[in-house]
Amino acid sequence: MSLQVFLQAKFFGINALLNEEGLSGDAFLSRCQWFTLLGELIPRALLAELGLSPLLLGAVTGGRFLLVLPDASVPAADAFLATIAERVGAVSSGSVGLVWSSTENLGLWPDIQKRLDTGLRHRRDTPRLPLGLLSAAPSFPFDGLVATLRPAKAVGWSAEDPAAFLADVGQHQWPLPTAISRPLSTGRRWGVLTADLDNVGARLHAATSAEEYLQLSLTFKNFVAGELARVAATEEFVSRVTVLYSGGDDFAVAAPWDALLDFAKEMRRVAGLLLRQLDEQREGTSRSVSMAIVHAGRNESIASVFARSAEALETVKASGKNAISLFGRTIDWPQLKEAAEIKGQMRKLLSRFRASPEFLDELENFYLDPAAGSDLASARSRRRGRTLDKPWRLHRRLRRAIDVRESEAFEKEWDNLLEQITAQSGGKRQLRPTGYVALAWARLEGASS
């Protein structure tokens, strides 16, 4: 009787391919789509080429897949994956790699999983391509992939170019496993949202059997892909949100700024419904979701905005998770509502009392901790040579810009606002994170109006 073998593989390195300078929006989407299809279709192509049942495909999530093979098929699978790894490395100039490992189905699942993960780490530490091949690698050839696949009903694969994906032709064809993103339409004010369901990896590693592991992987993957597509297709978002990618437990979208926050809140709501249905008594489980939203600068590329959003998401996860990063500050989800209310008060000061538009710049310039930096207006104000090192100088400058016919009402609103957005720290009053978010938010709305 043939021995059963688990084979686990993982594609990695997509971020380096996405960070290429001067990358256009269509090229960025094509590279995201290409990497997604690698994880989805290469394991299916392997089974088809070896004449094995597609039922042997286990988990497929975020560039990682798990197969169950007869031991006699392992040498052929190794040769197939070696060919894929060489071609993928060549077309991506060494940016994207493929590692895999296999082990017999012997012992408890946690021990099997540990052997698989150890094998992946060992292979990843091994050089992937000769230096000569990397230096001679051509530019990435699939930057028109989304335009090619968008009208297609099926996606195909052929051994002649095992890293390419074809529209409605090929040795093996499958229905498109993921929706092809709509064209990127950034407009004047836009940004990128990245998100991650917290502690999914810990939950998967806590699985006590292969069946539980596979079921959990499928649950998270179907949720991310299904709910992301469903919410993005609703009337509110269908013409505004572009899905950049969806993985086993994470996703990213680009959209006009005024759609991103509403989209983030809706995805957090539906994620909470899923997570509450799972067993929360198991170690490593969590109902939390971490997100980051980054606003694009003038003429900034999608690759640059995406990279900043991904970096901000890592900061959120390192700071305790279940939070959101806005304007470079990490706040808990309940604080988002507080920031929105403070932002409303700031806008009220500007409109009701006819304050100068420079009101918010001056407020930030005075109260922001210089060590924390600012991605909004401080640098602009510093270039104008403004320094406001005394509180009465700031207040006097602001009052000169205010219509004093309602000075008593202004004083009340002003004192209330300062109490909410600032806190005493190190002998100096500084902006609280929610205050900074509200300030940046109010400025962005003002620039958009």
N, C-alpha and C positions, 0 to 999 in steps of 0.2 A: 504494500500500500504506500502511495506517495506521501511524503512528509509535507505538511503545510508550512509555508514561509510567509512572514509579513515583510513587505518592502515599503519603506517610507522615503519620500523624496521631497526636496524643497528648492524652489527657485528663490534667489535673493539678489539684491543689488539694484533694484529698479530706481531707487532715489538718485543714484549717480547718473543714470540715463536721463532722468527727468530734469536734472539740474544743469543741463548743457546751456551755455550762454546763447542768447538769441533764439531760443526755441519758440516757434509760433504756437498759437492756441490749438490748431488742428493737429500739429505734430505732437504736442503734449498729450492730447486726447488719444491719439493713435498709439503712443507708447504705453499709456495706461491700459488701453484695450489689449494690446499685444501681450503684455505681461499677464493680464487676467486670463487670456486664452491659453497661454502656456500652461498654467496650472490646471485649467479645465480640460483641455483637449489632449495634451501629451499623454497622460495616463490612459485615456481612451484609445489613442492611437497605438500605444504599446500593446494593450490587450488585443486590439484588432490585428496588428502585425504578427503577434504570436499565436493567433487563432484561439484565443481564450475567451471565455464568457465575460460580457460586460458586467455581470453580477459580481465579479471579483473585485470591482472598484469599491473601495470603502470611502473614507473621508476625503473630501476635496475642499480645502478652505484656504483662501488667501495665499496661493502659490505653493501650498503644501498638499501632498496627497498620500494616501495609504492604500496599498494593494495587498490582496491575498493571493499567493501564487503557489503552484506545485513546485517542489524543490528542483525538479528537472528543468523548469523554465527560467531559473534564476540566471544562468550564464547568458542566455539570449536577452533577458531583460537588462542585464548589466551592459551588454554590447550596445543595445538600443539607446540606453540613457547616456552612454559615453559619447555616442554620435550626436545626440541632442545637445549635450553639454558643450562639445567642441563647436558646433554651429552657433549656438546661442552666444557663446563667448566671442566668437568671431564677428557676428553681425552687430554686437553691442560694444565692440572695442574693449572687451574684457570687463565691462561694467556689471553685466548680469551673469550669474553663475548657477549651476545646478549641482546639488549634492544628494546622495542617497545612501541608504544602508538597508541591510536585510538581516533577519534572524529567524530561527525556527520558532514555531508556535509551541514552545515548551515552557512550562512554568506558569506562574501567575501573571496576569496582565501588567501590573506595575513593574515587574521585573523585565518583561518583554519590552515595554515602553522605554525603560531606562537603557536597555541595550541598543534600541533603535536610536535614541537621542544621542548616546555616546558615539555611535557610528557616524551620525551626521556631523557632530562637532569635529571628529577626527578628519573626515573628508574635507570639511570647510577650511581646516588649517593647512591643507595640502595645496600647493600651487596648482592653478587650474590650467593655464595655457603657457606655452613657451613665449619668452619675451619677444622673439622675432615675429611670431604670429600676431601678437598684440600691436606691435609698432606698424605692421603692414595692414591692419584692419581697415576696411573702408568705412565710410559714413553709414549711419543706420539706414537701412533700405525700406523700412515699412512706415514712414511718416504719413502716408496717405491711406492707412488701413481703415480708419473710420469712414472715410468717404466711399471706399470700396465695399465695405460690409453693410453700410446703412440700408441700402435697398435689397439686400440679400435675404433669402428665406432660410438658407443653410450655410454653414461654414465648413470648408473642406481642408484636408491635410494630405500631403503626398511626400513620399520618401525622398524625392528629388531635391526638395528644399525643406528639411524637417523643422525649420524655425519659422516658416511662412504659413499664413492662413489665407484661404482662398474663398471667394464668393461663389457658392453654388456649384463648385467643381472640386475634384480631388479623388484620390484613391479611397478615402474614407470621408464621409460627410455626416454631420449631425445638425440638428436644429440649433440655432444660435443660443448658447447657454445663458447669455446675459444680454440685456437690451443695449443696443448701440447708442451711445450718448447723443443727445441733440447737439447741434452746433453751439459753440461757446459764444455767448453774447454778453460781454462784460459791461458795456456802456460807460457812463461817466463815474458812477459811484458803485463799486462792486467789491467783492471779497471772496475768501475761501473759508469754508467750514470743514474741519477734520474732527472725527469723533471716534471713540473707542469704548466698547462695553468693558467695564472694569472687571478684573480678576477672572476672565474667561479661561486663560491659560492655567491658573491654579485649579479651577474647577475641572478642567479636562484631565489634569494630572491626578486628580483625586478619584477618577473613575476606577472601579474595581474589576472591570471586565472589558474586553474588546467591544462587546455589544453596547455597553453603557457609553464608552468613549465615542463610538460611531454615531450613536443616537444623539448625544449632546452636540457633537460637531455638526451634524445635519440640522439640528434645531437652531443653533446660532447662525449658521450660514443661511438657512432659509428665511430666518427672521430678517437679517440684515439686507439680503438681496430683495426679498419680497416686500417688506415694509418700506424700504428705501424707494423702490420702484412705484409702489402704491401712492405714497405721500407725494413724490415728485410728479405724479400724473394727475393730482387733484387740480381743480380749477384754479386754486390760488397760486400754484407753483408750476404748472405744466409748461408755460411759455417763459419761465424765468430761471428755473433751476437746471443746471447741467451736472449730472452725476459724473465725477471723475473716476471713481473706482468704488467697489464694495468688496470687502474681504470676509473672512470668517467671523470677525468680531469688530470690524472697523469700516469706516467709509469716509469719503470726502466729496464735497460738492462745491461748485462755484455758482454765484448768483449775485444780482444787484443787492446792495447793502440792506435795503429795507425788507428784503425777503429772507435774509439769512437767519436773523434772530427768531422769527416765527417758525421757520423750518426746523431750527435747532430745538425749540421748545416742543414742537409736535413729535419729533423723533424721540426726544427724551420721554415724552408721555407714553408713547407706544412701547418703548423699551421697558419702561416700568411695569407695564401690563404683562409682558413676557417674563421678566425676572421674578415677579411675584408668584408666577405659576410654578416655578422651579423650587426644588427642595432647598430652603434657606438654612437648614440645619447642618448641611454638609460644609466642611471646612473649606474656606476660600470663596464661598459664594458671596454675592453682593448684588444689591439692586441699583448700584450706582453707574452713572455714565459720565465720562469725561469728554469735554469738547473744547475746541479753540476756534475763534473767528478772527481772521486778520483782514484788515481793510487795505486794499491795494493803493499804493502811491501813484502819483502821476506817471503815466507811461511805463508802469512796472509790468513785467511779464508774468504770465500765469505760473511759470516755473518758479519764479522768485517768491510770489505770494504763497504758493503751495508749500515751499520749503519753510517759510517763516511760520506758517500755520502748523506744520508738522512739528517744528521745534517748540512752539508754544504748547502744543498738546503734550509733549514729553515733560515739559515743566509742570503742567497741571497734574499729570500722573505721579510725578516725583514728589509733589507737594501734599499728596494725600488723596487724590482722585475725587470723583463725584463733584466736580466743579467745572467752571467754564472760564476760559481766558478771553478777555476783551481788551483791546487797545493795550496789550502788553501787561495786563494785570489779571491775576487769578482771583476769582471770587466764588464763593459758594453759590449754589443755585438759588437759595432764598434771597441772597443779596442782589440778585439780578432785578427782582421786583423793586427793591429799595433804590437801586441805581436809576431805574426808570422813573420813579417818583421824584427823585432829586433832579434828574434831568428836566422834568416838567417844570419844576420850580425855577430852574435857571432860565429856561425859555420864557417863562412868565416875566421874570425880571427884565429880560431883554425887550419883550413886546410891551408890557404894561407901562414900564417906566421909561421906555424909549432909550435904553442904555446903548452906548456905542458898541458896535460889533467887537471892538477890541477888549471889551469887558472880560470875556472868557480867557483870552490870551494873558491878560494881566493877572487874573486870578490864579491861573496855573503857574505862571512865572514866579509868583511870590511864594506860593505854598508847596510847590513840588520839591521833593528831596533831590538835590542835584545828583546824588549818587545813583538815584533810581533811573535817571534818564527820561527822555520824553520823545515819542515818535510823532508829535503833533506840532505844537507851535513854539516851544521854548527856543529851539535853534533859530527860528525866524525872528523872534523877539530879541534874542541876543545879538543877532546881526544888526538889528536897528540900534544897538547900543543902550538898551534900557536896563537899568538895574534898580530894583525897588527893595532896599534892604531894611526898611522901617515900615511897620504896619500902617502908621498914619499917612505915609506917603502914598501907599496903595489906595487906602480909603479916600484920601483927598482927590486923587486922580480919577477914581471911579465916580465920586460924587459930582465932579465937574462935568461928567458925561451924562448925568441923570437930570431929568426934568424934575426940579425941586418942588413943584406944586403939590406933590404927594410925598413929601420927605418923610413924614411920620410913618406912613405905610411902608415906604422903602426901608426905613431903619428896621422895622419889625421883620420884613421879609429877609433882609440882609443878615441880621443876627441869626435867624432860624437856619438860613442856608449855611452859614459858616459853621454852626454847631453840628450840622449833619455831615458836611464833607471833610472836616478837618479833625485832627486829634493831636494831643500833646505828645511829643516823642523827643527824648534827648534834650529837653529844655526848649524845644522849638515846635511851633504848631505846623503840622504838615498835612497834606492831603491823605485821607484814608483811601484804600483801594477802591471802595465803592464811589467815593467822591471823585477820584480821578476818572473812573469809567463814566460817571455821569457827566463830567466836564467834557471829556472827549466826545461823548455821544451827542451832547448838546451842540458842540462846535460843528460836528459832521452834519447834523441836521440843518444847522444854520447855513453851512456852505452849500447844501443841496437845495435849499429853498430859494 
